[in-house]
Amino acid sequence: MRSKIFLLTVTCAGILAAASQVAGQIVYGRPASGGVQVTYSHWTLKDTSGTTKIGQLSAPLQGFLPLSDNFEALVYLAASSNSLDASGVDSKLSGLSNMQMQFSRSFSEDRYVLSCGLNLPTGKKQLTAGEEVPVLQMLTQNYLDFPMHRFGEGFGFNALLGTARMVGRLKCGGGIAYQYTGEYEPYEGSGDYDPGDVVSFNAGADWQQDRLTISGNVFYAFYGADKAGGKEAFKQSTQFNLGLSAVYTSDDFRGTASLAYLLRGRNTLYTGTEDRLKIYGNEFHVRGTARWTFGQQWFLAPSMQLRLIGENDEGFGSSTIFGLGGAVGRSLGEQINITGGVKYFTGQADGGDIDLSGFQLTAGVTAKL
């Protein structure tokens, strides 16, 4: 029955990702562990107004603790330092994210899982308009890739209920999740802001034939209205995500290919009237990774990715971003693993009016206790 929780992990991870950066993963016999991965990301944007450069050094810490049989905890905390040069005007933003804790318990021979999480308000808030807000606005552009683009929020919690079972040769699973985030002051002098609640659903299935596994999943989320000063200010659109992936494994090789399509609706802006605009375009993702293991100590993993983002209703055109990179790692005994990697990005945004280029450098270490 333990194998059934594998699919439950896959299908519930997308739901938890909407509520938290901590994802549930109940795996029998997994020891306590902790790790950190340091990433430096840098992007250059060129258009008719000049050149913009933005860089981020981020360091997320993750910890895993098995509390008892079928009961575990995950902890996540990140910090980053960011710098922006927009046509010669420099801005900086540094700070912590909120600390996130997730507790998961499986029941009935791993057919069901209940997961509850806390979002503790440790992150940086009350950002200054002149120095820090322009950096955050660049970090949240959907055509750029940064490991950390969220800082402080109010106290929050999430809850998830999921199930998994065999249906013929298919491993099937799904779940429902709820997320609450309390009031906080995002910008200096802006007053309290109350994000809307989130309810999401997820369902997926795995089909396995010898060394090949094909997986499909569907994710849907809808959002309550955000409030500023006690009045409705903004409502994020619903999101509908379709995913398909294939994994092939052998003794020393693992190859993964995936497709994903994210369909977004129109956001609602409450400005006296309810204006409905598609602020972010739909997205199509293609990813592929090949991983070779050498002597049970080293691994080498080249990868590629392609993102296509549609235009929005505010006159911002389509975007295309291509990434190519790889990672290498080594096991130091049975307890410690070290990894390093590099990625290069190129592409365009706003229908070709913005030229993009970027890179990421990563180095990480994990240790089993």
Stockholm file with secondary structure:
# STOCKHOLM 1.0

chainA/1-369         MRSKIFLLTVTCAGILAAASQVAGQIVYGRPASGGVQVTYSHWTLKDTSGTTKIGQLSAPLQGFLPLSDNFEALVYLAASSNSLDASGVDSKLSGLSNMQMQFSRSFSEDRYVLSCGLNLPTGKKQLTAGEEVPVLQMLTQNYLDFPMHRFGEGFGFNALLGTARMVGRLKCGGGIAYQYTGEYEPYEGSGDYDPGDVVSFNAGADWQQDRLTISGNVFYAFYGADKAGGKEAFKQSTQFNLGLSAVYTSDDFRGTASLAYLLRGRNTLYTGTEDRLKIYGNEFHVRGTARWTFGQQWFLAPSMQLRLIGENDEGFGSSTIFGLGGAVGRSLGEQINITGGVKYFTGQADGGDIDLSGFQLTAGVTAKL
#=GR chainA/1-369 SS CTTHHHHHHHHHHHHHHHHCSCCCCCCTTCCCEEEEEEEEEEEEEEETTEEEEEEEEEEEEEEEEEEETTEEEEEEEEEEEEEEEETTEEEEEEEECCEEEEEEEEETTTTEEEEEEEEESCSCCSBCTTTTHHHHHHHTCTTSCCSCCCCCCCCEEEEEEEEEEEETTEEEEEEEEEEEECCBCCBTTSCCEECCCEEEEEEEEEEEETTEEEEEEEEEEEECEEEETTEEEEECCCEEEEEEEEEEECSSEEEEEEEEEEEECCEEEESSSEEEECCSCCEEEEEEEEEEEETTTEEEEEEEEEEEECCCTTSCCCEEEEEEEEEEEEEETTTEEEEEEEEEEEEEEGGGTEEEEEEEEEEEEEEEC
#=GC SS_cons         CTTHHHHHHHHHHHHHHHHCSCCCCCCTTCCCEEEEEEEEEEEEEEETTEEEEEEEEEEEEEEEEEEETTEEEEEEEEEEEEEEEETTEEEEEEEECCEEEEEEEEETTTTEEEEEEEEESCSCCSBCTTTTHHHHHHHTCTTSCCSCCCCCCCCEEEEEEEEEEEETTEEEEEEEEEEEECCBCCBTTSCCEECCCEEEEEEEEEEEETTEEEEEEEEEEEECEEEETTEEEEECCCEEEEEEEEEEECSSEEEEEEEEEEEECCEEEESSSEEEECCSCCEEEEEEEEEEEETTTEEEEEEEEEEEECCCTTSCCCEEEEEEEEEEEEEETTTEEEEEEEEEEEEEEGGGTEEEEEEEEEEEEEEEC
//
